[in-house]
Amino acid sequence: MSSGKRYNYDGQKINMKKVVSLILVLVIIILLIVSVARNNSNKGNTTVAEKTVTTSYFPVYTNGKWGVIDSKGNTIIDAIYDSMIVVPDPSQEVFITQTNVSLTDGTYTSNVINAQGENLYSGFDSVEMVQNVDANGVIYYDTNILKVKKDNKYGMIDAKGATLLECQYDSIEPISNIKNSYIIKQSGKVGLVDQSGNIIINPEYKEITALTDKYEDGYVVLNDSGKYGIINYNKKQVLEFKYNEIKHVTGSGYYVVKTDDSLKIIDSKGESTNAAGFDDVVAINNSRAVIKKDNKYGVISVDGESEIAAEYDSIKYLFDDYYAVVKNNEASVVDTDGETKLSGYSGIYYYSEQGFVKAEKSSGSSDLMDTNFEIKASGIVTEINAKNSFIRVRTSDGEYKYYNFQLEEKSSKDVYPANTLFLQKKDGKYGYVNKNGKVAVEYQFDDATEQNEYGYAAVKKDGKWGAIDSTGKLVVEFNYELKNNTIIDFIGKYHLATDTNAWYYTDIEE
């Protein structure tokens, strides 16, 4: 019985040498293909996806006129206005224009428009933003409210046009550097309302000021008899109207008042705890007061016991028992036991909400420390970002490092998780890598910035700035020196203006 055949044999033998040679050639070709693919994957032409950006709006100045652009650089309102357009909330399509401006008598016509140029709120003689100034002198706008005028009286509406306060007041103005606090005036008397239009203090007083920079601490109020008292934001009277002066200082339930010619520290019941030994009180923390005596500063307990001798040019409370003191232009940290913890700095600051210490040197660099005063990082602090909880530091060799508020070092990918490009430096030049660490934009720039939240990064060559988009494409040629700009930032073809208080973009070198 014969077995079946799987192939026909014609009598010729297989040449094994040729087979082995062919296999070796194929293996070499495959290895070459893999090697080329790997090399190409590491080159600078790595594809980068476009960054997803939330739409925001900004004033723009171009060709001598004002308009509005969005966060991609697109024109939203044509630049046809003579006065700057106010964008109260960058996330909202609500813009305030001023026309018929008279510098002689200070009058103008104010309108609120949308992207189509349509008036949003008719029925009022004028609609205005409420402009305020923070502790650093930076102008900002209250985004939740608008001041409206009708029949020569003022009221308040919210951004959707709902009435918060009827038009029945002679004026409405914010208290500088205080949130949620607006002085209303009626028939020559002043009162106070919050941002919801709730009346906190009826308009029946001569003067109202904030006790501190926090509205929660209450307000110093002057009555018709020329006496001061304190009313808090819950409408409760804290101190009765019997004082000749109330200092804008409080802490641990204590206040500083004057009933005759001398200051004294009192508690919330009005009972005196200390009435001697100082010329002024500038702060109260942890039942201790920073006092001024003979033009020098020290610290006492609210009962009058000396804690730190009055021998310093300035004193500022840090935390626990520690104070930053300055003497002979040198900043140090001392505690209430008289022990010096730090010395030799030009300025020492504690960021209470973040929980770290920044000690500045005369050279411009800083040491970042934890609350044990242990140095965790050093360099020029270029950004403290409360929104994303990181600190950006430029080291002596020009590198940028990032730290969280626990002063743990992080990568740029950790602090900018939505970015598509990340700044790196190599051989003295800056470039960008993608999220996988592959080079996406070659190392070719003399200086550069991280990608901003709108996808643009500023890049510098031969002394001039340009910009790339979120894919690494050059979208602004190297045309701008920007010598007067403290912040270099681009949106589309526009760069941030020199006046960062106004925060507008332009294509003009200033």
Summary of the structure (lengths in Angstrom):
residues: 510
radius of gyration: 32.6
end to end distance: 102.4
largest distance: 133.3
contacts: 1486
relative contact order: 0.07
helix: 6%
strand: 50%
